Amino acid sequence: MVTATALEERLLELAGAVPDPELPVLTLRELGVLRAVRVHTGDAVEVDLTPTYTGCPAIEAMSLDIERVLRAHGMREVTVRTVLSPAWSTDDITPEGREKLREFGIAPPRVRHGDGPVPLTLGPTRTQAPHTTPAPHTTPAAPDIHATDTATEPVRCPHCGSADTELLSRFSSTACKALRRCLACREPFDHFKEL
């Protein structure tokens, strides 16, 4: 995100505070879709917005909400541009956004490490914390809490924290979420899929 002036910083803050229309617990800043704000004249502004995926139906509502907020704060002309490159990734969700998702009952996406294409995996429908059986008379190794491999890292229940969950449906209330159930507390929950 590039901003140069105090006015652009303020407008970025205002636009960033707009709630996401599909997940109103998150702001556009926390979701990571707001890319830049540029003031062209004293009352004309251009905003760059990246959808969570190409064809996301919420992009229109996001744009209208940004326009409304910025016009209410003195901007006569507001242009919201849809920017597809660089593509949005779930890595763009802020730590605050991830915590809000968890508190709201949605398992946040697991953090990816590394750049490049995101592999599409249609892996197992159940996830469990890794269990290894130590050799006799040895102490089991502690799990590396910093290692995250989304192919093997379990999806944790946002209600009880259990890693013993199962996939019920690859799609939930929105295309970017999957429906899962915790096998420990038996509660269903949404999982914000990694992209």
Residue pairs with C-beta under 8 A, 6 or more apart in sequence:
1 12
1 34
1 35
1 36
2 36
3 9
3 12
3 36
3 37
3 38
5 39
7 39
8 37
8 38
8 39
8 45
10 73
11 37
11 39
11 45
11 47
11 70
11 73
11 75
12 34
12 36
12 37
14 69
14 70
14 73
15 28
15 34
15 37
15 47
15 66
15 69
15 70
16 27
16 28
16 29
16 34
17 27
17 28
17 29
17 69
18 27
18 28
18 62
18 65
18 66
18 69
19 25
19 26
19 27
19 28
19 65
20 26
20 27
20 28
20 31
20 33
20 58
20 62
21 58
21 61
21 62
21 65
22 58
22 173
22 174
23 31
23 101
23 104
23 106
23 174
25 100
25 101
25 103
25 104
26 93
26 97
26 100
26 101
27 97
28 34
28 49
28 62
28 66
29 94
30 93
30 94
30 96
30 97
30 100
31 52
31 92
31 93
31 97
32 88
32 92
32 93
32 94
32 97
33 49
33 50
33 51
33 52
33 62
33 88
33 92
34 47
34 48
34 49
35 48
35 49
35 50
35 83
36 47
36 48
37 45
37 46
37 47
37 48
38 45
38 46
38 47
38 48
39 45
40 46
43 74
43 75
43 76
43 77
44 75
44 76
44 77
44 78
44 79
45 70
45 75
45 77
45 78
45 79
46 79
46 80
46 81
47 66
47 70
47 78
47 79
47 80
47 81
48 81
48 83
49 59
49 62
49 63
49 66
49 80
49 81
49 82
49 83
50 82
50 83
50 84
50 86
50 87
50 88
51 58
51 59
51 82
51 84
51 88
52 58
52 88
52 176
52 195
53 88
53 175
53 176
53 195
54 84
56 175
56 176
59 82
62 80
63 80
63 82
66 78
66 80
67 78
67 80
70 78
71 78
88 195
89 112
89 118
89 195
90 109
90 112
90 192
90 193
90 194
90 195
91 111
91 112
93 101
93 108
93 109
93 192
97 108
98 108
98 109
99 108
101 107
101 108
101 158
101 192
102 108
102 158
103 158
104 158
105 158
105 159
105 189
105 190
106 158
106 177
106 189
106 190
106 191
106 192
107 155
107 156
107 157
107 158
107 165
107 180
107 189
107 190
107 191
107 192
108 158
108 192
109 191
109 192
109 193
109 194
109 195
110 148
110 150
110 153
110 155
110 194
111 148
112 118
112 148
112 150
112 194
113 148
118 194
118 195
119 151
121 150
121 151
123 151
125 166
125 167
126 164
126 165
126 166
126 167
126 183
127 154
127 155
127 163
127 164
127 165
127 166
128 154
128 163
128 164
129 143
129 154
129 163
129 164
130 143
130 152
130 154
132 140
132 141
134 140
134 141
150 194
154 163
154 164
154 165
155 163
155 165
155 180
155 191
156 162
156 163
156 165
157 163
157 165
157 180
157 182
157 184
157 185
157 187
157 189
158 189
159 182
159 185
159 187
159 189
160 182
160 184
160 185
160 187
162 182
162 183
162 184
162 185
164 182
164 183
164 184
165 180
165 181
165 182
165 183
166 180
166 181
166 183
167 178
167 179
167 180
168 179
168 180
168 181
168 188
169 178
169 179
170 178
171 177
171 178
171 179
172 178
172 179
172 190
172 191
173 190
176 192
176 193
176 195
177 190
177 191
177 192
177 193
178 190
178 191
178 193
179 188
179 189
179 190
179 191
180 188
180 189
180 190
180 191
181 187
181 188
181 189
182 188
182 189
